[in-house]
Amino acid sequence: MASPSEIENLQARNRRVELDKAWETSKTRRAILAVSTYLILVIFLVLINAPNPFVNALVPTFGFLISTFSLSFFKSWWAKTLYKP
């Protein structure tokens, strides 16, 4: 039988796992990553003197966002069809 400290450790671990899972799928995380991606791309495009850096940085940023939305679909498909524990 598990000791009280082992149970507390398992519960703490479960809370961390749930927090990590919630963060990975959160809209806040996606927004932070999208804004960061956009700003980094704007800076890069300005440094290389690319035309319309503020507009051109939108394309890869939207591509990133679309990929994050489609990943949950592919994860579900993978788990049902390919994953064999």
N, C-alpha and C positions, 0 to 999 in steps of 0.2 A: 504494500500500500504506500502511496506517495505521502511524503511528509508535508506539513503545512508550508514550509519554505519552498519545496518543489512545486507545489500547487501555485503559490504566489509567483514564482518564476515563470511558470507556464502561462498564467494569466497576463503577466506583464509582457511576455513575448507575443501573445495573441493580440494584445492592444497595439503593440508596435506594428505587427503585420497588418492589422486592420487599418491603422493610420496610413501606412505605406500604400496600401491598396486604394484607399480613399484619395490620397494625394495623386497617385498615378492617373486616376480617372477624373480628377476635378477640373472644372471649367477655369478655376483660378490658375492652376498650373498651365493649362493651355494658353490662357491669356498672357501670362508672364512670359512664356516661351515665345509666343507670337510677337509680342512687343519687343522683346530682347532681340529676336531674329531680325525684325524690321530695322531697329536702331543700328545693329551691327552692319547690316547690309547697306544702309544709308551712308554710314561713315565710310565703309569700304568704297562704295561707288563715288562718293565725293572725293576721296583720296586719289582715285584713279581717273578723275575727271570724266566720268561717264555721263552721258546726257540724261536729264530727268531722273536724278537719283531717288527722289522721293516717290515717284511713280514706279520706277523700275524695281524698287525694293519690295513693292507689293506682290509681284508675281511669285517669287519663292516663298514669301510669307504665307500667302494663300495656299500655295502648294503644301507647305508644312501643315497648315490647319486641316486641309482636306485629308492628308495622310493620317492625322491623329484620329479623325472621325472614322475612317475606314478600317483602322487597325482593330477596333473592337469587333467589327464584323468578321474579319479574317481570324481573329483569335477564337471566336466562337466556332467558326467552321473548322479550324485546326483541331480544337479540343474535341469536337464531335467525330471527325473523320480520320484524323491522323495520329492523335496522341494516344499512345498505349503505355499506361503506367506499369 
